[in-house]
Amino acid sequence: MFTSLIDWILNYPKRFIFFILLITL
């Protein structure tokens, strides 16, 4: 459960940061 939560927290911002990088570049 805890590892699942960490996985979700790390996985979601990864896409969000990638999207921001695409916009800024």
Backbone as CSV, one residue per row, in Angstrom:
resi,resn,N_x,N_y,N_z,CA_x,CA_y,CA_z,C_x,C_y,C_z
1,MET,0.836,-1.204,0.000,0.000,0.000,0.000,0.878,1.264,0.000
2,PHE,1.855,1.276,0.882,2.746,2.438,0.959,3.605,2.575,-0.302
3,THR,4.094,1.468,-0.798,4.881,1.487,-2.033,4.022,1.892,-3.233
4,SER,2.766,1.505,-3.201,1.822,1.893,-4.248,1.594,3.403,-4.243
5,LEU,1.520,3.963,-3.066,1.351,5.404,-2.904,2.569,6.159,-3.428
6,ILE,3.753,5.688,-3.094,5.001,6.291,-3.585,5.065,6.200,-5.111
7,ASP,4.704,5.056,-5.640,4.706,4.849,-7.083,3.775,5.829,-7.793
8,TRP,2.616,6.064,-7.226,1.650,7.009,-7.786,2.181,8.438,-7.717
9,ILE,2.762,8.804,-6.573,3.328,10.145,-6.375,4.495,10.398,-7.340
10,LEU,5.327,9.408,-7.550,6.472,9.567,-8.454,6.076,9.491,-9.928
11,ASN,5.080,8.712,-10.222,4.653,8.520,-11.601,3.859,9.704,-12.150
12,TYR,2.966,10.247,-11.358,2.125,11.345,-11.831,2.895,12.636,-12.135
13,PRO,3.727,13.157,-11.212,4.498,14.370,-11.501,5.482,14.207,-12.662
14,LYS,5.909,12.990,-12.902,6.827,12.712,-14.007,6.210,13.132,-15.343
15,ARG,4.953,12.787,-15.549,4.230,13.192,-16.763,3.971,14.690,-16.764
16,PHE,3.668,15.230,-15.596,3.381,16.650,-15.448,4.606,17.508,-15.747
17,ILE,5.757,17.120,-15.219,7.025,17.816,-15.477,7.394,17.709,-16.959
18,PHE,7.214,16.553,-17.542,7.492,16.349,-18.960,6.625,17.262,-19.832
19,PHE,5.375,17.417,-19.474,4.445,18.296,-20.175,4.877,19.758,-20.078
20,ILE,5.308,20.180,-18.897,5.814,21.541,-18.678,7.079,21.785,-19.507
21,LEU,7.970,20.818,-19.540,9.192,20.933,-20.340,8.887,21.079,-21.831
22,LEU,7.914,20.365,-22.314,7.509,20.484,-23.716,6.968,21.873,-24.041
23,ILE,6.226,22.448,-23.119,5.664,23.790,-23.302,6.759,24.863,-23.252
24,THR,7.644,24.753,-22.277,8.715,25.743,-22.115,9.734,25.696,-23.257
25,LEU,9.968,24.513,-23.813,10.901,24.360,-24.932,10.160,24.459,-26.261
